[in-house]
């Protein structure tokens, strides 16, 4: 699979994350059947800023930390976008991360 094809598959998953929910790079990698490709999912998120339909701000690391925040224009844009959806961010980390976590394997009904 080409990098472009992989990125497109990542974007299709990210577009399904509901408003006010978040997921992780690893969860996306897992649902795509490539559990060791979290970093590549991150690269896809970095490249996604050209497509306004990809809610890249809803993808964080496995601990709910806004590790991709420096790829958004503006100092706190990623945080502001998440807060506008009702999430609470403290020190670059989502409060109540587990309650707001969207697991694509479970939500999309995909078997491992």
Secondary structure, 3 states (H helix, E strand, C coil): CCHHHHHHHHHHHHCCCCCCCEEEHHHHHHHCCCCCCHHHHHHHHHHHHHCCCCCHHHEECCCCECCCHHHCCCCCHHHHHHHHCCCCEECCEECCHHHHECCHHHHCCCCC
